Amino acid sequence: MSRPERVAENLNRALHHLFEHDPRTYLLGEDIADPYGGAFKITRGLSTRFPQRVLTSPLSEGGIVGVGAGLALMGDTRVVEIMFGDFVALGFDQLLNFASKSVSMYGREVPMRMVVRCPSGGNRGYGPTHSQSLHKHFVGIPRLSLFELSPFHDATAVFDAMIERGEPCVLFEDKVLYTQPMYSGGTVDDLFRYEFVEGSDVARVYVVDEAPDWTIIAPGGLTERVLAAARSLLLERETVCEILIPSRLYPFDPTPLLGLLARAGGVCVVEDGTADGSWGEHLAQLIHTALWGRLRQPVRLVSSARAIIPTAPHLERRVVVQESTIRQALAEANR
């Protein structure tokens, strides 16, 4: 029996599909050409098959985001790889003041088909400057959409959704996902099943189709940690958790989820970044407003600690959200 496709393989296949079906697609990034194929091998094979459309650059995150946006403005489809997502901060000005505004500030709608890929997150021992989840710094920029990789969402469909928007998108890719298998067929394991919520891109993971004690909303990179916490809470405390994993993080429309959220004993948003002005807080506010008077308790938020991410694994685990962080937060809320 063949093994399940890995998330990195699924993403690589999506890029090959995009290049095959859209001759206007170009890729910019650092060390993305074969035989290296990028720091995480996501671009492997592309420069061999499409040598004129894979452009390796020097260290220049601000430059390649700006060039990518400029060429996308001329009608191309551009994918920009940031080697470590932390350094997309160097391209922030290009995204804030050029790419996102260019779709509407010229007196007419101008399509901007550009995706900036950002390997993000910790739990790999890469230290303070190579382990961050910088989502919150990009939340709230008009005409800039944020997506996140997950083991439930086929990357080809995600790329299609981003390109069809005709506006710049940032795709966060939690590095721990790359080696994990994609889920298929509606089954996660011997305990959890999944399906997609009607009218949305949100994967719903559940044990029984009944009102849960907790509904947890988390980006795809947290899937394994949330699943592990939900499993232990069920087996050790008989606490039933339902998990919602969206593909698009911002803008986020909670409407298709309101029925599921209203019936839960509690709602918890989990994020890998630090709290304060974050995606999780934004989502909690949306849910609170939409379900005012129907929630049984305030929306709970679990974020990483307000600290620099250490390199040493045992110290890193104290800062970045772990299975134990989620389990402890929900167990304490149930007291």
Disulfide bonds with the S-S distance in Angstrom:
none
